[in-house]
Amino acid sequence: MFVVGLDLGTTTGVAIGDSRINHPSQLESFSMRFRKPHEPFQMAGFNIEAWLTQAFIKPLPQYRKPDLIIAEAMIPIAAQKSDDAAMVAVSLDQGLFNFCKRFSVRLERVARSTACVHFIGQGRKRKGTNEDIKQLVARQCHLLGYTEVILPKAKRDQSDAICCWDFGVSTYARRRPAGVSLLGGIA
């Protein structure tokens, strides 16, 4: 199963890989911005839809068409940092939905706390700030071999996307990626 994990936000984290990877380093992850600060918020949705189409569908796609896109669920609009961030989040979510509907790609959303409980064993239950949880997710990505180093704060969206990807593979593909160490051993 070919899975794409997304952490939608002002800076969007992306994790792309097959559920049957032989080693965690075969997972590709990066961050992207789909809207420049001076552009209207609708550009975020337009640009993510265009990027997904170009990367997975167009005549010479960079990747094969995903079987599943798993995205971190959008936090409530009232909890967003600003009105602009809320509008960008809604626009990104709409662009993602449009792509999945148009090309018949399965779309699943996961609450951040659910993905974190799966990935690091603790979600909202842990006392600490959002940054503490993001740091733990980044460390776990490094410990499992998904990243070569613990990603710095500016690239934590990639860690969150990897967390979503891993959750999607374990939950929907019903397998653990090969080569990922579990409790000191190798799966």
HUKAMO-V528090 format. One record per residue. D_CENTER is the distance of its C-alpha to the mean C-alpha in Angstrom with 2 decimals. Layout:
d_center = {D_CENTER	D_CENTER}
This chain:
d_center = {16.03	13.67	10.04	7.04	3.50	2.46	3.82	7.11	10.09	13.03	11.06	7.68	5.32	4.87	5.62	8.61	11.39	14.09	14.49	17.88	17.10	20.13	18.66	15.35	16.08	15.71	11.91	11.15	8.74	9.56	9.47	11.29	13.47	14.45	17.54	20.37	21.97	25.12	23.69	23.68	20.50	20.66	19.87	16.15	16.04	18.50	16.74	13.28	15.40	17.58	15.00	13.46	17.13	18.22	15.63	15.93	19.23	21.87	24.93	23.54	19.79	17.96	16.05	17.26	16.35	13.45	14.81	11.77	8.69	6.88	5.60	6.41	10.09	11.87	14.36	17.93	19.42	22.12	19.80	18.28	19.73	21.69	22.63	21.04	17.59	18.08	19.20	16.38	13.85	16.15	16.51	12.84	12.67	15.96	15.13	12.24	14.81	17.52	15.93	15.24	18.72	20.45	19.39	19.22	15.67	14.69	12.16	11.29	10.07	9.95	11.55	10.23	13.58	13.41	10.34	12.17	15.41	14.25	12.82	15.43	17.96	18.09	16.46	18.65	21.69	21.55	23.57	22.05	20.20	16.58	16.86	18.34	15.44	13.01	15.71	15.89	12.24	12.85	16.13	14.93	12.64	15.92	18.13	16.46	16.70	13.17	14.27	17.93	18.16	16.75	14.63	16.54	15.80	15.11	12.13	10.56	7.48	6.85	7.83	5.70	2.46	5.72	6.88	5.06	6.08	9.27	9.92	9.76	12.03	14.28	14.67	14.94	16.05	18.03	18.03	17.12	16.11	19.46	20.40	18.15	20.72	21.40	24.02	25.56	25.76	23.88	22.51}
